[in-house]
Amino acid sequence: MTELAMHAADRDIADTLCDQVRSAYETRTPLRIVGGDTRAFYGRPVDGQALTMAEHSGIVSYDPVELVVTVRAGTRLSALQAALADKHQMLAFEPPMFGEASTIGGAVATGLSGPRRPWAGAARDFVLGTRVITQEGKLLRFGGEVMKNVAGYDLSRLMAGAQGTLGVLTDISFKVLPIPNATHSLRLSINLADALKKLAELGRKPLPITAAAWHNGELFLRLEGGNSSVSATQASLGGEPLDASFWTSLRDHTHDFFQLSDGQALWRLSLPPHTSPLALDIPEADIFYDWAGCQRWVKTSLDASTLRAACAAVGGHATCYTPHAQGGAVDPFTPLNTVVEKYHRNLKAELDAHGIFNPGRLYAAF
């Protein structure tokens, strides 16, 4: 065991957490799973006894050669990223940080990914294995530390995005990737129609693009990869240099765009590739196109049904990040269709029969 792993073992409180879950199961006490509590805005509020994960922290093992790290769920995201950066490596799904207290467990539980997601993959794509506390208070391991682990049901990746409703994440193993040797960000002055056309054209070419966004008359691109590839693409595209902090501000919602006016709510629209602008009565400046247009951040006072109907018409969906912004509680997530809801209910009943894990977090009924 490395010195880093031994230091991390001092913050292993898995046994205590198991005891708390076991007691909650026996008494039918709802639990609100809390890490850094920086993502509490995402989803429905939970009324339950706090199960605090922040002390369960530290890097359990890290093999830079094999590109695998195992970390406890309460570990601060900033600490994990710093440890990886020391070895010139990174979490390729670029998880958002909504505050210094953000934890890696919260990042996986919400399943959120940053600007690199369309080119590198989502959070669940990099989860190799997990240790999870079940409803009975048992600590079980799922998956492993290799990519080709296909034995049995893939519960590890299922935990990504489940928001703690199926069990308590204690440890997560990730595939990590090297930090690219070269990077360059640029901006181009271009209208929306031409920008979407250009992005479609660029997407058909083997270019080192790892982020693409458009807002208010400007197209923003990030190039990453080998020196020659980045240099050649940079020369071909032209444009003005863009500070790399732009992508961090977009990822973490610290960009000026995310400042809301009275009566506005922040929505995330998830749409298929190459979707044209939606016919919505929203000023162009209040829409931020991310992920080459597949993810669109919208500031608006429009009602939920109007937004969701427009998204559904093109095969997408809408999520509200500020469900109380307009004076009434908006359902954060698009309601499930009957078939999908049935599977969700059955899975929840199987893994959390008494509904103790973050009840109502994803959907009011379960």
C-alpha positions in Angstrom: 0.0 0.0 0.0 1.3 3.4 -0.9 1.9 6.2 1.5 -1.0 8.1 -0.1 -3.3 5.1 0.4 -2.3 4.7 4.1 -3.0 8.4 4.7 -6.4 8.0 3.1 -7.3 5.0 5.3 -7.4 7.4 8.3 -10.7 8.8 6.9 -12.5 5.5 6.3 -15.8 5.7 8.1 -17.6 3.1 6.1 -18.5 1.0 9.2 -20.1 4.0 10.9 -22.1 4.7 7.7 -23.3 1.1 7.5 -24.5 1.3 11.1 -26.4 4.5 10.3 -28.1 3.0 7.2 -28.9 -0.3 9.1 -30.6 1.7 11.8 -32.6 3.8 9.3 -33.7 0.6 7.5 -34.9 -1.0 10.7 -36.8 2.2 11.9 -38.0 3.2 8.3 -36.2 6.6 8.8 -35.6 8.6 5.5 -32.0 9.6 4.9 -30.7 12.7 3.2 -27.3 11.8 1.8 -25.0 14.8 2.1 -21.5 15.3 0.8 -20.4 18.9 0.3 -24.1 19.9 -0.2 -23.1 22.1 -3.2 -25.6 20.3 -5.5 -28.6 20.4 -3.3 -30.3 22.7 -5.9 -30.4 19.9 -8.4 -33.5 17.9 -8.1 -36.2 17.9 -5.5 -35.5 18.7 -1.8 -35.3 15.7 0.5 -36.8 15.7 4.0 -34.7 13.2 6.0 -32.0 12.6 8.6 -28.6 13.7 7.3 -26.2 11.0 6.4 -22.9 12.9 6.2 -20.3 11.6 3.8 -17.7 14.4 4.0 -15.5 12.6 6.5 -15.3 9.5 4.3 -12.6 10.9 2.2 -9.2 10.2 0.7 -7.6 8.5 -2.3 -7.6 4.7 -1.6 -5.3 3.8 -4.5 -3.9 5.4 -7.6 -2.0 3.7 -10.5 -1.0 6.4 -13.0 0.4 3.7 -15.3 -2.9 1.8 -15.5 -4.8 5.1 -15.5 -7.0 4.0 -12.6 -7.8 5.8 -9.3 -10.1 4.6 -6.5 -11.4 7.4 -4.2 -13.8 7.7 -1.3 -17.0 9.5 -2.0 -16.5 12.3 0.5 -13.2 13.4 -1.1 -13.3 17.0 -2.3 -13.3 17.2 -6.1 -10.5 19.8 -5.9 -8.2 17.5 -4.0 -8.7 14.6 -6.4 -8.1 16.8 -9.4 -4.9 18.2 -7.8 -3.6 14.7 -7.2 -4.3 13.7 -10.7 -2.8 16.8 -12.2 0.5 16.1 -10.3 0.7 13.0 -12.6 -0.4 15.0 -15.6 -3.8 13.2 -15.6 -7.4 14.2 -15.3 -11.1 13.2 -15.0 -12.0 13.3 -18.6 -15.7 14.0 -18.1 -14.8 17.4 -16.5 -17.2 17.4 -13.6 -18.7 20.7 -12.6 -17.6 22.3 -9.2 -20.4 24.3 -7.7 -18.2 25.3 -4.7 -15.0 24.4 -2.9 -16.8 21.8 -0.8 -17.9 19.8 -3.9 -17.2 16.1 -3.5 -16.5 13.3 -6.0 -19.5 11.3 -4.7 -21.8 14.2 -5.4 -20.3 14.5 -8.9 -21.1 10.9 -9.7 -24.5 10.8 -8.0 -25.7 13.8 -10.1 -24.0 12.4 -13.2 -23.2 15.9 -14.5 -20.4 16.4 -17.0 -18.6 19.5 -18.3 -17.9 20.9 -21.8 -15.7 17.9 -22.9 -18.6 15.4 -22.5 -19.6 15.0 -26.2 -16.0 14.2 -27.2 -14.8 12.2 -24.2 -17.9 10.7 -22.6 -20.2 11.1 -19.6 -19.4 10.5 -15.9 -20.8 7.0 -16.0 -18.5 6.1 -18.9 -15.5 6.5 -16.6 -16.8 4.6 -13.6 -15.2 1.2 -13.4 -16.5 0.1 -10.0 -18.0 1.1 -6.8 -18.6 0.1 -3.2 -22.2 0.8 -2.1 -24.0 0.5 1.2 -27.3 -1.3 0.5 -30.6 -0.8 2.2 -29.8 -3.4 4.8 -26.5 -1.6 5.7 -24.3 -4.1 3.9 -21.2 -2.8 2.1 -20.9 -4.5 -1.3 -18.5 -4.1 -4.2 -19.7 -3.8 -7.8 -17.6 -3.7 -10.9 -13.8 -3.5 -10.6 -10.9 -1.6 -11.9 -10.9 -2.5 -15.6 -13.0 -1.3 -18.5 -14.1 -4.7 -19.7 -15.9 -5.8 -16.6 -19.2 -7.2 -17.9 -20.1 -9.9 -15.3 -23.6 -9.4 -13.9 -25.7 -6.2 -13.8 -23.7 -3.0 -14.1 -24.9 -1.4 -10.9 -21.8 0.8 -10.7 -22.7 2.9 -13.7 -26.3 2.8 -12.7 -25.4 4.7 -9.6 -24.1 7.6 -11.8 -27.0 10.0 -12.0 -29.3 8.2 -9.5 -28.8 10.9 -7.0 -28.4 8.6 -4.1 -31.8 7.0 -4.5 -30.6 3.5 -4.9 -27.9 3.2 -2.3 -25.0 5.0 -0.6 -21.8 5.4 -2.7 -18.7 5.0 -0.5 -15.9 4.3 -3.0 -15.6 4.9 -6.7 -13.0 3.6 -9.2 -12.4 5.7 -12.3 -10.6 5.4 -15.5 -8.5 8.6 -15.9 -6.8 10.0 -18.9 -3.6 12.0 -19.6 -3.9 15.8 -19.8 -3.4 16.7 -23.5 0.0 17.9 -24.4 -1.3 21.0 -26.2 -4.3 23.1 -25.8 -5.7 26.3 -27.5 -9.0 28.1 -27.1 -10.3 30.5 -29.7 -13.4 32.7 -30.4 -14.9 33.5 -33.8 -17.5 36.2 -34.5 -20.4 34.4 -36.3 -24.2 34.4 -36.2 -26.1 31.4 -34.8 -27.2 29.9 -38.1 -23.7 29.9 -39.5 -22.2 28.7 -36.2 -24.5 25.6 -36.1 -23.7 24.9 -39.8 -19.9 25.3 -39.1 -20.1 23.0 -36.1 -21.8 20.3 -38.1 -19.1 20.6 -40.8 -16.3 20.4 -38.1 -17.9 17.4 -36.5 -17.4 15.4 -39.7 -13.7 16.0 -39.6 -11.0 14.4 -37.4 -10.2 17.6 -35.6 -8.9 17.9 -32.0 -12.0 19.7 -30.7 -12.9 19.0 -27.1 -15.4 21.9 -26.4 -17.7 24.0 -28.5 -20.1 26.7 -27.4 -21.9 29.7 -28.9 -23.4 32.7 -27.3 -24.5 36.2 -28.4 -22.7 36.2 -31.8 -19.5 34.4 -30.8 -18.4 30.8 -31.4 -16.0 29.4 -28.8 -13.8 26.3 -29.5 -11.2 24.4 -27.5 -8.5 22.4 -29.3 -6.6 19.7 -27.4 -4.2 17.0 -28.4 -0.8 16.7 -30.0 1.2 19.8 -30.7 1.1 19.5 -34.5 -2.6 18.7 -34.7 -3.6 21.6 -32.4 -1.3 24.0 -34.3 -2.6 23.0 -37.7 -6.2 23.3 -36.6 -5.6 26.6 -35.0 -4.0 28.0 -38.1 -6.9 26.7 -40.2 -9.7 28.1 -38.0 -8.1 31.4 -37.2 -10.1 33.5 -34.7 -9.0 35.4 -31.6 -7.3 33.7 -28.6 -9.7 32.8 -25.7 -8.5 32.4 -22.1 -8.9 28.8 -20.9 -10.8 30.0 -17.8 -13.8 30.5 -20.1 -14.5 26.8 -20.0 -14.2 26.6 -16.2 -16.7 29.4 -15.9 -19.1 27.7 -18.2 -18.6 24.3 -16.4 -19.1 25.7 -12.9 -21.8 28.3 -13.8 -19.7 31.3 -12.7 -19.9 32.9 -16.2 -21.9 36.2 -16.2 -24.5 34.5 -18.3 -25.7 32.5 -15.2 -26.8 35.6 -13.4 -30.6 35.6 -13.4 -33.0 38.5 -13.5 -36.2 38.6 -11.4 -38.7 36.1 -12.6 -36.2 34.1 -14.6 -35.4 30.4 -14.1 -32.4 28.5 -15.4 -33.1 25.6 -17.7 -30.9 23.0 -19.3 -32.2 21.7 -22.6 -30.8 18.4 -23.8 -31.3 18.0 -27.5 -30.2 15.7 -30.3 -27.2 16.7 -32.4 -27.8 19.3 -35.2 -31.1 20.4 -33.7 -32.1 23.8 -35.1 -33.0 26.7 -32.8 -36.3 26.0 -31.0 -39.3 28.3 -31.8 -39.4 29.9 -28.4 -40.0 33.5 -27.4 -36.7 34.0 -25.7 -34.0 36.7 -26.5 -30.9 35.3 -28.2 -28.7 36.6 -25.4 -30.6 34.4 -22.9 -29.6 31.2 -24.6 -26.1 29.7 -24.3 -25.4 26.8 -26.7 -23.0 24.3 -25.2 -21.9 20.8 -26.4 -22.0 22.0 -30.0 -25.7 22.8 -29.5 -26.8 19.6 -27.8 -26.9 21.3 -24.4 -28.5 24.7 -24.2 -28.7 26.8 -21.1 -31.8 29.0 -21.1 -32.8 31.9 -18.9 -36.5 32.5 -19.2 -39.8 33.2 -17.4 -41.7 30.8 -19.8 -43.7 28.1 -18.1 -42.4 24.5 -17.9 -45.0 23.0 -20.2 -44.0 25.3 -23.1 -40.3 24.5 -22.8 -40.8 20.8 -22.4 -43.3 20.5 -25.3 -40.8 22.3 -27.6 -38.0 19.9 -26.5 -40.1 16.8 -26.7 -41.1 17.7 -30.3 -37.5 17.3 -31.4 -36.7 14.3 -29.2 -35.1 16.2 -26.2 -36.0 17.1 -22.7 -35.7 20.0 -20.3 -34.4 20.2 -16.7 -35.0 23.2 -14.4 -31.9 24.1 -12.2 -33.9 26.7 -10.3 -37.3 25.2 -9.6 -38.4 27.8 -7.1 -37.2 30.9 -9.1 -40.7 31.9 -10.4 -42.5 31.8 -7.1 -43.8 28.2 -7.4 -42.2 24.8 -7.3 -41.5 23.5 -10.8 -40.9 19.8 -11.3 -37.1 19.8 -12.0 -37.2 16.8 -14.3 -39.3 15.9 -17.3 -42.0 13.4 -16.2 -41.2 9.8 -17.3 -43.4 8.0 -19.8 -45.4 5.1 -18.4 -43.0 2.3 -19.5 -39.9 4.0 -18.2 -41.6 5.0 -15.0 -42.5 1.3 -14.4 -38.9 0.2 -14.6 -37.8 3.1 -12.4 -40.3 2.1 -9.7 -39.4 -1.6 -9.9 -35.7 -0.8 -9.6 -36.3 1.5 -6.6 -38.5 -1.1 -4.9 -35.8 -3.8 -5.4 -32.9 -1.7 -4.1 -34.7 0.5 -1.6 -37.9 -1.3 -0.5 -38.7 1.1 2.4 -37.7 4.3 0.5 -35.0 5.5 2.9 -32.5 6.7 0.4 -33.1 10.3 -0.7 -36.8 9.8 -1.0 -38.5 12.0 -3.7 -35.1 13.3 -4.9 -35.7 12.4 -8.5 -39.5 12.1 -8.6 -42.1 13.0 -6.1 -43.7 9.6 -6.1 -40.6 7.5 -5.3 
